[in-house]
Amino acid sequence: MNEQKILFVDEDILLREIGMEDVASIFNTIDTHREYMAEWLPFVELTTDISFTCTFVENYLNAEVKDFTCVIYFRQQFAGLLGLKDTD
C-alpha cells in the first residue's frame, strides 16, 4: 500500500491524501451542513448515512487511476476536501 501524501501548507493548514480515517469527519460535516452544502454539491442528497461516504473513500483508495483528493485540516480540525481532476 502506498504512503499517504501530506503537505504542510503553513502552521495552521495541513493537506493529506484522503483515507478511511476521514470517513466520519466527512460524513458528519455533510450531515451537519446538509442544507447549505446541497445548494452546490449534488451528492449531498444521496449521502443519507455513513456507508455512502465509506464507499466513496474505498472507491478512491482502490482506483487504479486517481484524481488526487485530500482532506483539509485547519488548526487540527477537519475543514473540507480538495479534489484535483484530470482535464484531459
Backbone bond lengths (Angstrom), bond angles and torsions (degrees), N, CA, C in turn:
res aa  C-N    CA-C-N  psi(-1)  N-CA   C-N-CA  omega(-1)  CA-C   N-CA-C  phi
1 M - - - 1.457 - - 1.529 109.26 -
2 N 1.327 116.86 140.02 1.455 121.73 -179.20 1.516 111.27 -74.95
3 E 1.318 114.89 151.33 1.446 121.31 176.14 1.522 109.65 -74.21
4 Q 1.340 116.87 143.34 1.456 120.32 177.20 1.518 110.14 -67.27
5 K 1.308 114.79 141.95 1.456 120.87 176.73 1.527 108.33 -85.85
6 I 1.336 116.85 135.22 1.457 122.48 -179.35 1.520 108.96 -131.40
7 L 1.331 115.62 136.80 1.461 121.21 175.86 1.525 108.26 -129.48
8 F 1.317 115.99 119.60 1.456 121.20 173.26 1.523 106.88 -88.91
9 V 1.335 117.07 105.68 1.455 122.03 -176.84 1.526 109.68 -71.72
10 D 1.311 115.96 -47.99 1.454 123.04 174.26 1.522 107.52 -158.31
11 E 1.310 117.75 -167.16 1.470 119.58 -175.69 1.523 112.83 -67.50
12 D 1.329 118.11 -17.89 1.460 121.68 -178.53 1.527 114.61 -104.39
13 I 1.327 117.49 -24.64 1.471 121.08 -170.12 1.523 111.65 -116.74
14 L 1.333 114.43 129.62 1.464 122.69 177.97 1.521 108.22 -126.81
15 L 1.321 116.58 133.95 1.465 122.50 171.21 1.517 106.66 -113.27
16 R 1.349 116.44 131.15 1.464 121.01 -179.48 1.517 108.49 -139.25
17 E 1.321 115.47 137.14 1.458 119.38 177.96 1.531 109.25 -54.64
18 I 1.312 115.25 138.10 1.455 122.02 -176.22 1.531 111.49 -60.63
19 G 1.329 115.92 145.62 1.463 121.74 178.18 1.521 110.67 -148.02
20 M 1.310 116.03 173.56 1.469 120.80 -178.53 1.526 111.80 -60.03
21 E 1.315 117.78 -27.36 1.459 121.09 179.85 1.534 112.45 -67.36
22 D 1.331 116.83 -9.27 1.463 121.55 -178.51 1.525 113.91 -97.30
23 V 1.315 117.47 -8.08 1.469 122.00 -173.55 1.528 111.64 -55.45
24 A 1.308 118.71 -49.93 1.470 121.17 -176.53 1.529 111.16 -63.39
25 S 1.313 117.62 -43.02 1.476 120.39 -179.98 1.524 111.15 -63.49
26 I 1.323 116.52 -42.49 1.465 120.23 179.77 1.528 110.15 -63.81
27 F 1.322 116.12 -50.97 1.468 119.43 -178.47 1.523 111.39 -61.65
28 N 1.321 117.80 -46.34 1.465 120.74 -178.09 1.526 111.92 -61.65
29 T 1.319 117.14 -35.90 1.464 120.38 177.43 1.523 110.52 -66.98
30 I 1.322 116.97 -44.99 1.467 120.56 177.59 1.521 110.14 -61.40
31 D 1.319 116.46 -46.16 1.457 121.06 -176.78 1.528 111.72 -65.03
32 T 1.316 116.97 -38.90 1.464 121.82 -178.81 1.523 112.48 -71.65
33 H 1.337 116.88 -34.92 1.463 121.85 -175.23 1.533 111.68 -115.69
34 R 1.306 115.16 31.38 1.466 122.63 -173.31 1.533 113.44 -53.48
35 E 1.298 117.60 -51.83 1.469 120.76 -175.33 1.535 110.91 -62.84
36 Y 1.299 116.88 -44.78 1.463 121.55 -179.61 1.529 111.06 -64.78
37 M 1.331 117.21 -46.76 1.461 121.65 -175.62 1.527 112.57 -71.21
38 A 1.322 117.09 -30.23 1.468 121.18 -177.31 1.520 112.73 -62.50
39 E 1.319 116.82 -22.62 1.459 120.20 179.30 1.534 111.51 -62.94
40 W 1.343 117.62 -29.59 1.464 121.29 -175.53 1.523 114.18 -116.89
41 L 1.318 117.28 -21.80 1.467 120.05 -172.92 1.523 110.56 -115.98
42 P 1.329 117.65 111.71 1.463 120.68 -175.02 1.529 114.69 -66.23
43 F 1.320 118.62 -23.72 1.463 120.61 -177.14 1.527 113.38 -77.73
44 V 1.317 118.16 -12.55 1.468 121.21 -176.98 1.527 110.99 -59.00
45 E 1.312 116.89 -42.54 1.470 121.37 -179.52 1.534 111.26 -60.79
46 L 1.332 116.91 -33.54 1.467 121.26 -179.13 1.525 113.03 -81.90
47 T 1.314 116.67 -15.50 1.468 121.14 -175.96 1.518 108.74 -87.51
48 T 1.322 115.59 78.38 1.469 120.83 -175.97 1.518 113.05 -95.62
49 D 1.322 117.15 -18.16 1.467 120.31 173.35 1.527 109.62 -150.33
50 I 1.292 115.06 169.99 1.463 121.08 -171.39 1.532 112.57 -64.82
51 S 1.326 117.99 -20.59 1.462 120.22 -178.82 1.532 111.33 -63.75
52 F 1.330 118.11 -32.57 1.460 121.56 177.48 1.525 109.81 -62.34
53 T 1.320 116.44 -45.67 1.464 121.59 179.86 1.520 110.71 -67.22
54 C 1.310 116.65 -39.46 1.461 121.55 177.36 1.528 110.32 -59.97
55 T 1.316 117.19 -44.85 1.465 121.82 178.94 1.529 110.76 -63.71
56 F 1.324 117.55 -40.89 1.459 121.82 177.96 1.528 110.64 -57.61
57 V 1.319 116.70 -48.89 1.465 120.82 -178.13 1.523 110.49 -68.42
58 E 1.318 118.37 -42.57 1.471 121.65 177.57 1.530 110.56 -58.79
59 N 1.324 116.90 -45.13 1.470 120.48 179.26 1.518 111.04 -61.57
60 Y 1.316 117.50 -40.23 1.461 120.67 176.94 1.525 110.41 -62.08
61 L 1.311 116.62 -49.26 1.463 120.86 -176.60 1.524 112.58 -64.69
62 N 1.329 117.37 -31.15 1.465 121.64 -177.03 1.526 113.83 -92.61
63 A 1.321 117.60 -4.54 1.460 120.82 -178.33 1.524 111.15 -69.27
64 E 1.325 115.98 139.68 1.467 120.73 177.00 1.525 110.67 -69.83
65 V 1.321 115.55 -41.52 1.463 121.34 178.36 1.521 106.67 -116.54
66 K 1.336 116.58 125.46 1.457 120.59 -175.50 1.515 111.56 -116.21
67 D 1.340 114.79 134.68 1.454 121.18 162.89 1.521 103.79 -83.37
68 F 1.305 117.79 118.01 1.463 121.71 -172.57 1.529 111.23 -54.45
69 T 1.324 116.18 126.00 1.461 123.06 177.81 1.517 108.12 -128.17
70 C 1.321 115.66 131.29 1.464 118.85 179.74 1.519 110.77 -135.88
71 V 1.330 114.07 159.68 1.453 121.35 173.82 1.523 107.55 -91.31
72 I 1.314 114.99 149.48 1.457 121.93 177.02 1.521 106.88 -110.27
73 Y 1.324 115.98 126.68 1.457 121.27 174.17 1.517 108.51 -116.29
74 F 1.313 115.94 130.86 1.459 122.52 175.88 1.519 107.59 -117.71
75 R 1.299 115.78 118.75 1.469 122.13 -177.22 1.524 110.85 50.72
76 Q 1.312 114.42 45.38 1.467 124.53 175.38 1.524 114.28 67.39
77 Q 1.340 116.74 16.70 1.463 121.80 176.28 1.529 108.61 -116.61
78 F 1.331 116.31 137.58 1.458 120.77 177.18 1.526 109.40 -57.83
79 A 1.338 116.49 129.67 1.461 121.03 -178.57 1.522 113.12 -122.01
80 G 1.333 118.38 -13.91 1.453 119.12 179.07 1.510 113.30 152.94
81 L 1.319 114.52 -168.85 1.460 123.07 -179.40 1.520 109.83 -121.70
82 L 1.308 114.43 153.53 1.456 121.88 175.01 1.507 107.26 -133.40
83 G 1.311 117.94 122.72 1.453 121.61 178.85 1.507 111.12 -120.36
84 L 1.311 116.93 130.42 1.459 122.63 177.41 1.523 107.76 -106.22
85 K 1.317 116.10 118.78 1.457 122.01 -175.28 1.522 110.98 -101.23
86 D 1.322 115.75 141.95 1.462 121.89 173.79 1.524 107.73 -71.64
87 T 1.304 115.87 131.82 1.465 119.44 -177.56 1.523 113.23 -100.54
88 D 1.332 118.03 -0.59 1.462 120.53 179.09 1.507 111.01 -90.89
